[in-house]
Amino acid sequence: MEDRCAWCGTDPVYVAYHDEEWGVPEYDPRALWEKLVLDGFQAGLSWITILRKRAAFREVFEGFDPERVAAWGDAEVTAALANPGIIRHRGKIESAIRGARAFLQIEAAEGFAPFLWDFVGGAPVHNTFRPGEIPTSSPASSAMSKALNQKGFRFCGPVITYAFMEATGMVNDHVVTCPRHAAVRALSAG
């Protein structure tokens, strides 16, 4: 794709992520939780670092099964900290455990996917940005960040939640010159 979003560059892993995943509306609660956890691990790092370690993250975090991760204790944290395949940051690992417990509460009360999608009115927001115009946060990402923090999540500030909203298709921020912009828009037409 000649005019794809510039942020993905030419790295094949990044290009595949851009062309196949980024911006595609995600409604599966477990997949949403996984992406939120991975975005939290990205804090202070590049997304390509996380993508390259995603398979190891999935293995260490037991397929991102919230029920299993919510039950983690010191032994699992110690094992995760010893695994060079992931980002070994105690605060982020412990945040994932807290997030799993919060996920279970939200899922039982109202559903995790509806809770998150409510911040965009239940349907993808299709922006019409040109290169260089995309913001790093929004009022919706600030509201989501605040609500997630109140529920017990960590590493989910407004910039992280905006990146999460873009990644999960809550916000279509493929630039209008990118062929994926129209393709992603078509996924939510109906």
Secondary structure, DSSP 8 states (H G I E B T S, - for coil): -TT--GGGTT-HHHHHHHHHTTT-----HHHHHHHHHHHHHHTTS-HHHHHHHHHHHHHHTGGG-HHHHHT--HHHHHHHHT-TTS---HHHHHHHHHHHHHHHHHHHHT-HHHHHHGGGTTS-EE----TT---S--HHHHHHHHHHHHHT--S--HHHHHHHHHHTTSEE-S-TTSHHHHHHHHHT--
